[in-house]
Amino acid sequence: MIFKGNQVIIITGFLCCLLACVSNKKSVYLQDKAAKQSQDNMDNKTFNRAPVPYKLQVGDILSIQISKLNNIQSAYAITEQLEQKQANVSQDPMNNGYKIKDNGQIDLPVLGEIKARGLTLEELERNISVKADSFYTEPFVKVFLFSFYVKVLGEVKQPGNYQMYQHQPTIFDALSLAGGLLYYGDRRAVKLVRTLEGSTTVSHIDLTDQAMLEDQYYFLHPDDMIYVKPLKSKQFSESNLPLILSVISTITVVVSLILR
């Protein structure tokens, strides 16, 4: 069989496309890899893993709000100072929030120093509420972690350092802020680097397996770093693209000479 010039070019291009393609199993999120039936016809599943609560650390920056007054004079002093602090926090949270000091304490107006290091946000809210009982009727305390940033690097549309506003942000929340994974991002081996109390852990997460919804690293902690490495097919395509283009060009010239 003798191929014409256009046919040779089309076949060569088709083979190049095959080399560059990413299989469906490598690109579809949250597959049920334990199931034998088609992924298009699956029963509903429930995942109930609770997030591991984050323990506050030295250097964390907090926003604190207290409401419901009793002792008007003292409560007014607290409220006025907290509201002023809150306004400053909104403008410059890193410099005006309540920062946990080296001794593990935060310093609140009138209430004084309160231990924060090693506590969850809920535990700190309860401790502040107990101390505020003298100034408030059934005080309602809300603590928000302002210094909750996550780095997203690698094969995503917009790598960067992102502030998380959700109460329990997940790895998908962070990846969404970064614009999602690029075509050649390896969804099966996303690295998550976490440092707590001076100890660093590197975990690998398979976004294509729905079992990751029960992984302890599905929920993020402040200062987590997410890295999406490129697939090997991208490395192959980029390293061999000049060679492939050269071969196509050579074949085109040779075929054109033969068919003259």
Secondary structure as GFF3:
##gff-version 3
##sequence-region A 1 260
A	DSSP	alpha_helix	5	20	.	.	.	ID=ss1
A	DSSP	alpha_helix	24	27	.	.	.	ID=ss2
A	DSSP	beta_strand	61	67	.	.	.	ID=ss3
A	DSSP	alpha_helix	72	91	.	.	.	ID=ss4
A	DSSP	alpha_helix	93	96	.	.	.	ID=ss5
A	DSSP	beta_strand	98	99	.	.	.	ID=ss6
A	DSSP	beta_strand	105	108	.	.	.	ID=ss7
A	DSSP	beta_strand	112	115	.	.	.	ID=ss8
A	DSSP	alpha_helix	121	131	.	.	.	ID=ss9
A	DSSP	three_ten_helix	132	134	.	.	.	ID=ss10
A	DSSP	beta_strand	140	145	.	.	.	ID=ss11
A	DSSP	beta_strand	149	154	.	.	.	ID=ss12
A	DSSP	beta_strand	160	163	.	.	.	ID=ss13
A	DSSP	alpha_helix	171	177	.	.	.	ID=ss14
A	DSSP	beta_strand	190	196	.	.	.	ID=ss15
A	DSSP	beta_strand	199	205	.	.	.	ID=ss16
A	DSSP	three_ten_helix	210	214	.	.	.	ID=ss17
A	DSSP	beta_strand	225	228	.	.	.	ID=ss18
A	DSSP	alpha_helix	232	258	.	.	.	ID=ss19
###
